[in-house]
Amino acid sequence: MSPFTPSCPLTSDPDTLRARAREAGYLFLPGLLEPEPLLTVRREILEICARHHFVSREHPLDDAIAAPGVRFREGDPEYMVAYDEIQRLESFHAVAHRPALLGVLRTLFGEEVLVHPRNIARVMFPQNNRFTTPAHQDYVHIQGATETWTAWFHLGDCPLELGGLEVLAGSHRAGVLPVRAAYGAGGLGVETEQLGLEWHGGPFACGDVLLFHSLCVHRASDNLTPDRVRLSVDFRYQGRSCPVNDGSLLPHFQRLSWEEIYRGWRSDEFQHYWKRHELHLTDFSRRWHESRDAG
Ligand SMILES: O=C(O)CCC(=O)C(=O)O
C-alpha cells in the first residue's frame, strides 16, 4: 500500500485540483477541517455510546474504550437504537456543511454544491474484523450522478491500528464493477485484483479529509486495537445541476423522519435546505442488489 498523495496545497489552483481528481479519483486533504467542531461531534456521540453501554465509563470518555465484550455493528437492534440518537445530533449534520469542505467541492464541481442530507456516522468496534467494510464502490448505493463524491473523516485522530479508509487509486475509471455479496457496511463487495491498481491509505489526524469519486473503490482497514472504538462519518456531495436519487434526500436508514431528527435543533439553517433548489431527481435501480442476490 502507498501513502495517500496529499492535495491540500492544490486547492488554490482549480485546474490542478481537478486534474488530480480525474486521475486518481480521490483527494486527500490534510488538516482541511478545524478539529474543534469534529471533537464536539465526537464527544456527543461518545455520550450516546456511554448511555447505551457501548463504551466504558471506567475510562475517560474521550479514550472511546469499548465496554468489555460489547461488539455491536450496524443492523443490530441495540446499535440502531443508539444510532437513532446519533442521527438526531445537530452538530453531526452541521459538520457536513463546513465552509472549508464546501469550498473544495465547489472548486471540484465548478458549480454550487448539493450536500446530500443522508449523512452517515459509523461506530466501529474493535476485534470485529469479519465486518470490516469490504472493497466496494459507492455508486451502486447512491446512484444519481457518478460525479458524486464522498467525504470520509474520523472524529479525532485515527492511527493505522484503529482502521481508517483506503482507496484504490484510479479505480473510478473502470466504470461500475460487478458486485458480490460481502460482510460489512453496504453488503456489496467488488473484486479488485484484475484492475492491477494500487491501494492508497494511511493514518488520519483530526481534520484530515478523504474525498473520493462514487466509482472509486475503497475499503476500511481492520480496527486492530484491543479495545478502542472508531468514530467516523461519510458525507456525500455533488454539483447542484446533476441528477440525484431521491433516496439521498432521506434520512439514513429511514428509521426517523426529518421532523423527528430536527426536534430540538437550535437553528433551521441546515433543515430541509435542499428543498430550496430545483433538483433533477432519478429513480433507484435495484439491479446490483438483484445480481448479488442471484449469486
Ligand atoms: O467507514 C467505513 O468503514 C465505511 C465507509 C464507506 O466505505 C462508505 O460509507 O462508503
Ligand as a Chemical Component Dictionary entry (heavy atoms), coordinates in Angstrom:
data_LIG
# 
_chem_comp.id                   LIG 
_chem_comp.type                 NON-POLYMER 
_chem_comp.pdbx_formal_charge   0 
_chem_comp.three_letter_code    LIG 
# 
loop_
_chem_comp_atom.comp_id 
_chem_comp_atom.atom_id 
_chem_comp_atom.alt_atom_id 
_chem_comp_atom.type_symbol 
_chem_comp_atom.charge 
_chem_comp_atom.model_Cartn_x 
_chem_comp_atom.model_Cartn_y 
_chem_comp_atom.model_Cartn_z 
_chem_comp_atom.pdbx_ordinal 
LIG O1 O1 O 0 -16.159 3.721 7.412 1  
LIG C1 C1 C 0 -16.330 2.638 6.875 2  
LIG O2 O2 O 0 -15.964 1.566 7.359 3  
LIG C2 C2 C 0 -17.055 2.556 5.576 4  
LIG C3 C3 C 0 -17.230 3.843 4.873 5  
LIG C4 C4 C 0 -17.615 3.603 3.444 6  
LIG O3 O3 O 0 -16.978 2.863 2.758 7  
LIG C5 C5 C 0 -18.783 4.200 2.844 8  
LIG O4 O4 O 0 -19.625 4.747 3.540 9  
LIG O5 O5 O 0 -18.913 4.090 1.620 10 
# 
loop_
_chem_comp_bond.comp_id 
_chem_comp_bond.atom_id_1 
_chem_comp_bond.atom_id_2 
_chem_comp_bond.value_order 
_chem_comp_bond.pdbx_ordinal 
LIG O1 C1 DOUB 1 
LIG C1 O2 SING 2 
LIG C1 C2 SING 3 
LIG C2 C3 SING 4 
LIG C3 C4 SING 5 
LIG C4 O3 DOUB 6 
LIG C4 C5 SING 7 
LIG C5 O4 DOUB 8 
LIG C5 O5 SING 9 
# 
